[in-house]
Amino acid sequence: MKRNVMYFISNFCVVLVVTGFITMQQTEASSIQLADAAAAQKETILSHEGTATVKTIDMDKGVVKLAHGPVASLKWPAMTMNFKFENSALMQGIKVDDAVIFTFIKSNGDYVITHIKSSQ
């Protein structure tokens, strides 16, 4: 009888340990999936669109100053600020005092124009 009790207790303990191990692996896998999803969300580059009037263009520095209207996606009010552009071809045909529609992203702490066109 004592032998049957010991056998039952040892088997019960093995079942508990195996169940705990499986649960830990599932929890760890879920944590990894959540971390991967969060990283993917951070990597998603959000672009924003606005309308503006071109105030200055500095082709050497790759900077354009725009007096833009409100940017709803960032909850920005209308203001005048500098934007970078990495490709000078984007600015071809754009001149001071042009009304423009532009798209930009935040990259390395700077706001960078990815698309700009005259709205005239």
PyMOL commands that set and color helices and strands:
alter all, ss='L'
color gray80, all
select helices_A, chain A and resi 2-43+72-74+88-91
alter helices_A, ss='H'
color red, helices_A
select strands_A, chain A and resi 47-58+63-68+79-85+99-107+110-118
alter strands_A, ss='S'
color yellow, strands_A
deselect
rebuild
show_as cartoon
